């Protein structure tokens, strides 16, 4: 093997090793000031918090706002898709390919009407549960990826689901939200450091 072939192989091995330590963390939401601080945008709020704690800034990039942080030797690529909720899969798929991240190192953070406010449910795969963002991701890359569902409750009257989901947090929720966002942040860091199974044991239902 020539010197240049050996050098190339070393670079390939180094690149492969770096990619093994890289994770894609996706907060689902809708772009635009009218959607800020709404229940449907909890995914955005979580990745913004994680970036803020690491003093990282989101920058506009292709199909997403992107930030990058390091945690315990891992690289976390944080994205907020700019495709709007119904086309989230397009952004997720692009960044998996762009960053050369395998699907087992993907984590989606999303709101869930079926869970009481603030409850966390972490799963390794599953259906979309009626969530348009997850539905599009499932159609695009399949359904076998980790996700953290954040309960937003279902305190709405018949025919008012959309208004509720796209509504802002009430005073009670707003008061408890910082601690809950911190809890999801801890679960996210647990996912990248000790894996999905142990993270599920520690955080599900918390």
N, C-alpha and C positions, 0 to 999 in steps of 0.2 A: 504494500500500500504506500502510495506516495505521500510526501509531507503535506501537500495541499489536501489530499483526501482525508488524512488523519485530522487535519485542522478543521475541515468541514464537518467531519463526524463529531468532533468535540463540541463544535458550535451547535449542531443539531441536538446532541444529548443535553447540553446546557439549556437550550430553548425548551426542550421537552420537559425537563425537570422544573423549570420555572412555570410552565403551563400547568403542571400538576399541583402547584401551590397557588393557583389563581382561581378565584371564585367570582361568579356573576350574581350580584344581589339586586333584584329588581323590585322596586316599589311601584305598585300600580296606582294610576290616578288619571286625571284629566288636566291638561294644561290650560292656563287662563286664570285671571284674577277672580272670575266669578266662581271658580271651583275651589279656591283656597279655603282651607279649614273646614271642608265638608267631610262627611262621613266616608264617602266614596274615595276620598284622597288620602286615607290613612297610610297607604303604602308610600306615597310621596313624603308624608310627614316623618315616617320612620327613617327612610334613607337620608333625608335632610338632617335629622338629628344625629345619625351615625357619622355623617360627614362633618357636621359642626363640631362634634366632640373630638374629632381628629384634626380639626382646623383645616379641612379640605374644602375646596370650592367646586361647585358644579359649573361646568361649561357646556355651552350648546355644541352638539356634535350631530352626526347623522342619526336621525330617528330617535334621538334621546338627549337629555341633559346627562352628562357623565362626570363622575368624580372617582378618584382612586385613593385608597388608603392602605396602610400596612397594619397587620395585626398578627402578632406571634409568628412572624416569618411568612405569613400568607399575604397575598395581594387581593384586596377586595375591590372589584370594579362595581361601583354603584351606579345604577341608571334609573332615570325617570323617563319612560317612553313619551315621545311627543306625537305619537300616532293617534292619540285619544284611546280611551279604554277598549273600544270595540275592535281595534286593530293592534292590540298589544303584542300579539304573536309575531308580527312583522319585525318589530323592534328587538324583541327577545332573540329571535332566530339570527338576525343580523349580528348582534353583539356576541352571541355564542361563537359564530363563525369568525368574526373579526378578531376576537381575543383568543381564539383557539381553546375555548373552555369546554370541557365535556359536560354533558347534561347532568351527571351526578354531582356537579359542583355549581349547580344553579339553584337559587332560592328565590321564590316569588312571595312577596308580602302583599296581602289582599284583605279587603273587608268582607264580613260575612253576616248576613241578616239572620241566619239560623242560630247564632250564638248570642248569649247575653252580653251586654256591653262589657268590654275589657277582657273577655275570656280568650285565651289562646288555644288554638288547635293546630298541631303540626302533623303533617302527613307526608309520606314519601311518594304518593301518587293518588289519583282519584278523579272523579268526575268534576265538571265545572260547578255543580251545585246551583245552576241558574245564574252564575256570574258571567257577564259578557266578556270580561277580560280573560278569565280562565278558559272560557269556551274557545276564544280565538287562539290562545296559546296551545290548547289541546289539539285544535285542528292543524296547527302549524308544525309543532314539534312532537306531538304525542302527549300523553298524560302522566308519564313516569318521571316526575321531577318533584323536588321538595317544595313545600309551600307552608307558610304560616298564615293561618286565617285569624283575623282579629274581629271579635264579636262587636257588632254595632247595635244589636238588639232589633226588635221589630215593633216598636211602639208607634205604629201608625194605623190609621183607620183604612177601611177598604177603599182601594183606588188611589191611595196616597203614597204608595211605595216609592215611586220615582222622586216625589218631593222630599220624602224622608231621607233617602239615600244621598240625594244631592243637596240636602239641607246642612246647615252648620251645626256644630255640637251645641247642646244646651248647657246651661250653667253647671249642672251636676256633672255632666260628662267632661266639660272643660276643666273642672277642678281636679278630676281624677286622671285625666289624659296624660300629663307628664310622667307619672309613675308607670302607667301602662306602656307608654312609648319606650321608657327605659327598660322595661321588662322584655319587650320584643327585641330591643337592641342587644340585650344580654343573650337572648335565645339565638339571634343571628350569629353572634360571635362564638357561641357554643357550637353551632352547626359547622363553622369553618375550623374549629379547633379540636372537637372531640367526635364529630360525626352526627348524622341525623338520628340514629337509633337512641343513643344516650341523651341527645337533646330532647327527643320526644318524652323520654322517661322523666326528665327533670322539669320540663315546662308545660306539658299538656295539661290543660285545665287550670293552670295557674293564673 
